[in-house]
Amino acid sequence: MVHMTVKEASREAVLGEYGAWTGASMGARDQDIREYSFEKVKTGIYKVVPKTNLARGEYCFYYAGTVTGIGFAGGKIFDFGIK
């Protein structure tokens, strides 16, 4: 689960970084990750419980899909907000 930054008309999450001198890193930044547990209720339905209270804001679960030479391909995001 990743905490997203809210900007004027968008929400953003860093899911990989690339630097000419530092190389590439894949995945969310440590400071944005929120740990959780889950259990399967039935086919296609899961109960998800954060391990700590979530602050107000926007969050997402993401599946990166296949990693290509230039980034993610087929990534999917499920987003939600806490008010």
C-alpha positions, 0 to 999 in steps of 0.5 A, spaced: 500 500 500 502 506 497 501 513 500 500 518 494 502 525 494 496 530 492 497 535 487 492 540 484 488 536 480 492 529 481 495 524 485 502 522 484 506 516 487 513 514 485 514 507 483 521 507 480 526 512 479 532 513 474 538 517 475 544 517 469 549 516 475 545 512 480 542 507 476 535 505 476 530 503 482 524 499 482 518 500 487 515 505 491 519 509 496 520 506 503 517 513 506 511 512 502 509 504 503 504 502 508 504 495 511 498 491 511 495 484 512 490 481 508 485 474 508 482 471 502 474 472 504 472 468 498 474 468 490 476 475 488 474 478 495 479 480 500 479 483 507 485 488 508 487 491 514 493 496 515 498 495 520 498 502 523 492 507 522 492 511 516 492 518 516 487 522 511 490 522 504 490 518 498 493 511 497 493 505 492 495 498 491 499 497 485 501 491 481 507 493 477 506 487 471 512 485 467 518 489 468 521 491 461 528 495 460 525 502 460 520 501 466 513 497 468 508 494 462 501 493 464 501 496 471 495 496 475 493 501 480 487 500 485 486 507 489 482 510 495 482 515 499 481 516 507 477 522 509 
